[in-house]
Amino acid sequence: IAVLLVVIYHSKLNLFKYGYLGVDIFFVLSGFLITSIIIKSLENDSFSFSNFYLRRAKRLLPALYSTLIFTSIASYFFLTDGQLHAYIKQLLGALTFTANMVLPAQIGYFEAAADGKPLLHIWSLSLEEQYYFLLPLALFLTPKRLRFTTLLSLFLISAYWCFNWVNSNNQDAPFLWHIADASKSEWAFYLFPTRAWELLIGSLCAWRGLNNGNMEIPSVFKW
């Protein structure tokens, strides 16, 4: 449902004015699922970094690489030289899961010219992958009794950072000036530190569910 809201929003049918919020919903769901898998594995002493990342790769990379291959072929024929040059940077960002750092240097997500960015939406996958890289390590290194406190602290830091930048009167982001000429609010839209709070909501819900003993991971996600 969350994904369909985004697809319908970008179809410009004007059926859902705020359909892009499906991305935010998806972040929460993703944080919930991944944290559930990690914590259950840690508590069963069966967690393995190699197995965790291998499973994520099996789920994500085939679809991602297929998308990138066909999009690259189409882009070669349909994009202008300038658009193609920008696309190559987007492609490198997608392959290295840093698209959310590349795109602010090119265009705002909601600007009209964004229609010429075939990989614009990969920013959200890059952000999720960054979470998948960091969360297992954070939970693995944190004692069980401190996991909730750690997740809550990270949530509060990220949420404060996000809303501080969005509502800041000073729209310059000095330490990011050399990457892109973007405002703080634009960076807040793309960056992991200012978006992680959404995934962490899901993580906190997962911790709560596990500790209440009333949560089961659907079998379709376990492979």
C-alpha distance (Angstrom), angle and dihedral (degrees) to the residues before:
residue distance angle dihedral
I1 . . .
A2 3.81 . .
V3 3.81 91.7 .
L4 3.80 93.1 45.7
L5 3.81 90.2 53.4
V6 3.80 89.2 57.3
V7 3.81 93.5 45.7
I8 3.81 92.0 49.7
Y9 3.81 90.6 46.9
H10 3.81 92.0 53.7
S11 3.80 91.7 45.6
K12 3.83 86.2 71.3
L13 3.81 92.1 -133.7
N14 3.82 88.0 132.7
L15 3.80 92.1 -134.7
F16 3.81 94.4 129.4
K17 3.79 117.6 28.6
Y18 3.81 92.5 -166.3
G19 3.78 98.6 34.6
Y20 3.81 90.8 129.5
L21 3.81 87.2 73.9
G22 3.79 85.2 78.9
V23 3.81 85.7 83.4
D24 3.80 90.6 59.0
I25 3.80 90.6 48.4
F26 3.78 90.1 49.7
F27 3.81 91.1 52.0
V28 3.81 90.3 55.7
L29 3.80 92.0 48.1
S30 3.79 91.4 47.2
G31 3.80 92.7 50.7
F32 3.81 89.6 48.8
L33 3.80 94.4 50.9
I34 3.80 98.4 43.8
T35 3.80 94.3 45.0
S36 3.80 90.5 49.1
I37 3.80 91.4 53.7
I38 3.81 93.8 46.5
I39 3.80 97.7 45.7
K40 3.80 93.3 46.4
S41 3.80 90.3 50.7
L42 3.81 92.0 47.4
E43 3.79 92.5 50.4
N44 3.81 90.8 48.6
D45 3.82 91.2 47.9
S46 3.79 88.1 -123.6
F47 3.79 100.1 109.9
S48 3.79 116.6 127.2
F49 3.79 124.7 176.5
S50 3.79 91.8 -149.4
N51 3.81 93.3 50.9
F52 3.79 92.1 45.0
Y53 3.80 94.7 52.5
L54 3.81 92.7 40.5
R55 3.80 90.5 55.8
R56 3.79 92.0 47.8
A57 3.81 89.5 49.6
K58 3.80 92.1 50.8
R59 3.78 91.2 51.4
L60 3.80 99.7 42.9
L61 3.79 112.4 24.5
P62 3.84 101.3 62.2
A63 3.81 91.7 54.5
L64 3.81 92.3 41.2
Y65 3.81 95.4 49.2
S66 3.81 91.6 45.6
T67 3.79 89.6 52.5
L68 3.80 92.6 47.6
I69 3.81 93.9 48.3
F70 3.81 96.3 50.4
T71 3.81 93.3 39.3
S72 3.81 90.7 51.3
I73 3.80 91.6 51.8
A74 3.80 92.1 49.1
S75 3.81 92.1 44.7
Y76 3.81 91.4 55.5
F77 3.81 90.1 59.9
F78 3.79 102.1 35.8
L79 3.81 108.7 32.8
T80 3.78 125.8 83.5
D81 3.81 119.5 -119.3
G82 3.79 91.4 -98.8
Q83 3.79 92.9 47.7
L84 3.80 91.1 46.6
H85 3.80 91.3 52.9
A86 3.80 89.8 52.7
Y87 3.81 89.9 44.8
I88 3.80 91.9 58.6
K89 3.80 89.1 57.9
Q90 3.80 89.5 48.6
L91 3.81 89.4 50.6
L92 3.80 92.4 52.1
G93 3.79 89.1 48.6
A94 3.80 90.8 51.1
L95 3.81 92.7 49.3
T96 3.80 92.7 49.6
F97 3.83 95.5 38.3
T98 3.80 91.0 -118.5
A99 3.81 98.2 110.2
N100 3.80 90.0 119.5
M101 3.81 87.5 63.1
V102 3.81 94.8 45.2
L103 3.80 100.7 48.1
P104 3.85 98.9 59.5
A105 3.80 86.5 62.6
Q106 3.80 90.1 58.4
I107 3.78 113.2 34.0
G108 3.78 146.7 -20.1
Y109 3.79 112.9 -100.2
F110 3.80 95.3 -121.9
E111 3.81 98.1 40.3
A112 3.80 119.3 114.5
A113 3.81 92.7 -118.4
A114 3.79 88.7 60.3
D115 3.81 87.6 83.8
G116 3.81 86.9 76.2
K117 3.83 92.6 60.0
P118 3.83 106.9 89.5
L119 3.82 92.9 -174.2
L120 3.78 97.1 41.9
H121 3.79 92.9 118.1
I122 3.80 94.6 54.1
W123 3.82 88.4 84.0
S124 3.80 90.0 83.5
L125 3.80 93.1 52.1
S126 3.80 90.1 49.8
L127 3.79 90.3 52.3
E128 3.79 91.7 49.3
E129 3.78 91.8 49.6
Q130 3.79 90.3 51.7
Y131 3.80 87.5 54.4
Y132 3.80 90.7 48.9
F133 3.80 89.9 53.1
L134 3.81 95.7 49.3
L135 3.80 105.4 33.5
P136 3.84 98.0 63.5
L137 3.79 91.0 51.6
A138 3.81 92.7 47.2
L139 3.81 93.3 49.9
F140 3.79 93.2 42.4
L141 3.81 92.7 53.4
T142 3.81 94.8 42.7
P143 3.82 118.7 86.2
K144 3.80 112.3 -117.4
R145 3.81 93.9 -112.3
L146 3.81 91.3 55.1
R147 3.81 99.7 45.9
F148 3.79 96.2 94.4
T149 3.81 91.4 46.7
T150 3.79 90.5 49.1
L151 3.81 93.7 49.2
L152 3.81 92.0 45.6
S153 3.81 92.4 48.5
L154 3.80 91.9 50.2
F155 3.80 90.0 47.8
L156 3.80 92.7 52.7
I157 3.82 92.9 46.7
S158 3.81 93.0 49.0
A159 3.81 94.3 44.3
Y160 3.80 92.2 48.8
W161 3.81 91.3 47.2
C162 3.81 91.4 49.9
F163 3.80 98.3 47.9
N164 3.79 92.0 40.7
W165 3.80 91.0 56.8
V166 3.80 94.6 42.1
N167 3.82 92.3 52.1
S168 3.80 98.3 35.1
N169 3.78 117.5 125.5
N170 3.80 88.9 -150.7
Q171 3.78 102.4 71.4
D172 3.80 95.9 -175.6
A173 3.81 120.5 104.4
P174 3.84 99.9 -159.2
F175 3.80 99.5 -171.3
L176 3.82 90.7 50.5
W177 3.79 97.5 46.7
H178 3.80 93.3 103.1
I179 3.82 91.9 56.3
A180 3.78 100.5 48.5
D181 3.77 142.2 -15.9
A182 3.80 92.7 -117.7
S183 3.78 132.6 134.7
K184 3.78 125.2 -115.0
S185 3.80 91.2 -105.3
E186 3.81 90.5 53.2
W187 3.79 91.1 49.8
A188 3.80 89.6 47.1
F189 3.80 88.6 59.2
Y190 3.81 94.0 56.4
L191 3.81 110.0 26.1
F192 3.79 124.8 98.9
P193 3.84 96.6 -135.0
T194 3.82 91.6 54.4
R195 3.81 95.0 42.9
A196 3.81 101.0 39.5
W197 3.81 92.3 88.2
E198 3.81 89.6 73.3
L199 3.80 92.4 55.4
L200 3.79 89.3 42.7
I201 3.82 90.4 57.7
G202 3.79 86.3 61.8
S203 3.81 90.7 45.6
L204 3.81 91.8 52.5
C205 3.81 90.7 48.9
A206 3.80 89.6 50.2
W207 3.80 92.0 51.4
R208 3.79 89.8 48.7
G209 3.78 93.0 48.9
L210 3.78 93.8 48.6
N211 3.77 93.0 48.7
N212 3.78 90.8 50.8
G213 3.79 88.4 51.6
N214 3.79 93.1 -131.2
M215 3.78 103.4 108.3
E216 3.77 128.7 94.6
I217 3.81 125.1 -178.9
P218 3.83 112.2 -127.1
S219 3.81 109.5 -110.7
V220 3.82 91.7 -126.0
F221 3.82 89.4 70.8
K222 3.82 98.2 47.3
W223 3.80 99.3 80.4
